[in-house]
Structures are given as C-alpha cells and as structure tokens.
Amino acid sequence: MSRLLSVDRLDVTFDRHRVLADLSLQVQAGEILGIIGETGSGKTTLARAVVGLSPVRSGRITFDGTDVTALRGKARRAWRRTGQVQYVFQDPLRALDPQHTVARIVAEGLTVAGVLDRAAIEARVTAALTQVGLDPSLADRLPGQISGGQRQRVLLARAVALEPRLLLCDEPVSALDASNRNHVLRLLADLRDSSGVTVVVISHDLSSLAGIADRVAVLYGGRLVEHGPIDRVLSRPRHPYTALLTASAPSVRREHPIPARALRPSPEHTPVAAFGADACSYASRCPFATQACAAAPASTVDDGWAVACHHAGEWRSQLTVGAR
C-alpha cells in the first residue's frame, strides 16, 4: 500500500485549550482505519482538521503529496472542490437540510463543482443512491420522510457521488439500532472493496471497528497512544488505556483477558497530575505511572505497531495474579 494521507506533528488549539498535541499519523491507500477514544480525546477534531474545518496551529497535513495546510484562498477552495476527501457527519438530522429532497442533497457537491451537466448529475445521483443500497425512488423524498438508517446512507451517497479517494466517517453508526448499524458497517467495507476508496472511521464502539478495520489508532487527551493492526492491538494491547478500552468491551476477542477493574487506579493511587503539559497524557489516570511519565513517551514502533508508553513492555507484570 502507498501512503495517501500523512499527519505530521499536528497541534490544534481552541480558546487556549490544546485539543491535539504533536500528533502524527499515516493512512495507507485502500485501507480502513479506525480511530478510537473517549469523548474529548480529539478524534473528531483530527478529522475536521484534515478537511479544513478545524484551525491548525502547527504541523502539516499532506494528502497524496500535497501539503493541504499550506493552501490558502483560491488554491484551498479549488482543492476542496475536487472532492477527493469527503467528510460524513455524525448526525444526519443536523447535516441534512430538511427542506431539500434527497436528490438535491446528494447532488449538492456535484453542483458546486460545476463540471457536469444536469443529465450527468442526475445519473450520478442515481448511481450513488444505488451504490449505498438505497432505492432511487427515494430521490424525491425529504429527510423527515425516511428512516434514520436511510438518512445515514444519504449522507454516504452525497459523499460517494463525488467519487472521493478518502472518506472520513464521524461516528457513522452511533445513532442507529443494531440492525442498521451492521448494514452501514458492511456498506463501508463494500465501498472500499468495490471502489478502492480509503476509509477512516471514528467510533467509540470497538466491536464495530473490529469487524471492518485493518488498523486502529487510539487517542487519549489529544495524543496518539497506540496504533497498529487492529487484530493485534485489540487482542493484546500494549498501552494501559487501550487495555482498559478492550477490557470494557466484552465482545472484543483478547488473547489474555484482563478485568477492567485491574486497569483502573485503586483508592490508594496517587495521580501523576503535577507533571505539566509535557507529561504522558494518560499519566494522571494510569495505575502504572512513575516519575518517568513526567516526559511524553516516544512511540516505540515494532512491525507497524506503535505505542507511546514508558512502560509498554512492563505494566502487565504489575497486575495481580488474580487479575491476569
């Protein structure tokens, strides 16, 4: 695989609050990458920064060799009109204009691009609806006249109509029931397999990512703490926070299950809270933190699997026998 997207030492700050800190990540062409982390970890901010919706304080975002963070004015708008990167928003009800028909919504990006005539746009809309498993007869309906699962597919149809190379999907199944969730997840995998589109899925549901993703990136406190092949990361995580996430998800298969209680600080735990901005982002909550954690850990890379933890190879030995 070749590298399609590269994020290099990205910093994003809102109102003096550092949301992303020195974050670096690569996305390979044709893969499905899952991004996981709790609320406030920076997952959505990262995706929005890629498409220019979050202000970048420092760092670089490169898409297929183009430094998009360096683009300004007309050059930036021209790049966005190419539609190579599409963002699929989390909430269909807020992302879809209730007064516009499905056809108009799906055609919106094509109309803005201005490179196709009306007949070609209509044909592309029909093809996009079919591609995401929707009956083209829904084209004349309003968002309020279709189900939640169908609205999520309309969002996907609007994105794939532009034939993007990268889809950024922000919690695409969080508001859906189990049946619709599985349908949308399978659809994302099918889109990758049929068109070769690269997919980044932001989610808090580890089990859903385990079913479709090739790799997973784990964020905590605006920093990347672990990333690598999803089967290896989830079956035997090297970072204590990743281990806590997997232990809290019973459906995730693990080689050596660890109860979540063994990874939470005990009442006697003294948080490493006074280390300052340069400390490991997880130090204040980590039951295995030591003075070494006053400095942000460098990522240790092993065969495509990276972890940012001073004690990545040691913390398991501190678990009690009954918790292993």
HELIX and SHEET records of a PDB file:
HELIX    1   1 LYS A   43  VAL A   50  1                                   8    
HELIX    2   2 VAL A   68  ALA A   70  5                                   3    
HELIX    3   3 GLY A   73  ARG A   81  1                                   9    
HELIX    4   4 PRO A   92  ALA A   95  1                                   4    
HELIX    5   5 VAL A  102  ALA A  113  1                                  12    
HELIX    6   6 ARG A  118  GLN A  131  1                                  14    
HELIX    7   7 PRO A  136  ASP A  140  5                                   5    
HELIX    8   8 PRO A  143  GLN A  145  5                                   3    
HELIX    9   9 GLY A  148  VAL A  160  1                                  13    
HELIX   10  10 ALA A  178  SER A  195  1                                  18    
HELIX   11  11 LEU A  206  ILE A  212  1                                   7    
HELIX   12  12 ILE A  230  SER A  235  1                                   6    
HELIX   13  13 PRO A  240  ALA A  247  1                                   8    
HELIX   14  14 ALA A  260  LEU A  263  5                                   4    
HELIX   15  15 GLN A  291  ALA A  294  5                                   4    
HELIX   16  16 TRP A  315  GLN A  318  5                                   4    
HELIX   17  17 VAL A  321  ALA A  323  5                                   3    
SHEET    1   A 4 HIS A  17  GLN A  28  0                                        
SHEET    2   A 4 ARG A   3  PHE A  14 -1                                        
SHEET    3   A 4 SER A  58  PHE A  63 -1                                        
SHEET    4   A 4 THR A  66  ASP A  67 -1                                        
SHEET    1   B 8 VAL A  85  VAL A  88  0                                        
SHEET    2   B 8 LEU A 166  ASP A 170  1                                        
SHEET    3   B 8 THR A 198  SER A 203  1                                        
SHEET    4   B 8 ILE A  32  ILE A  36  1                                        
SHEET    5   B 8 ARG A 215  TYR A 220  1                                        
SHEET    6   B 8 ARG A 223  PRO A 229 -1                                        
SHEET    7   B 8 TRP A 305  VAL A 307 -1                                        
SHEET    8   B 8 THR A 300  ASP A 302 -1                                        
END                                                                             
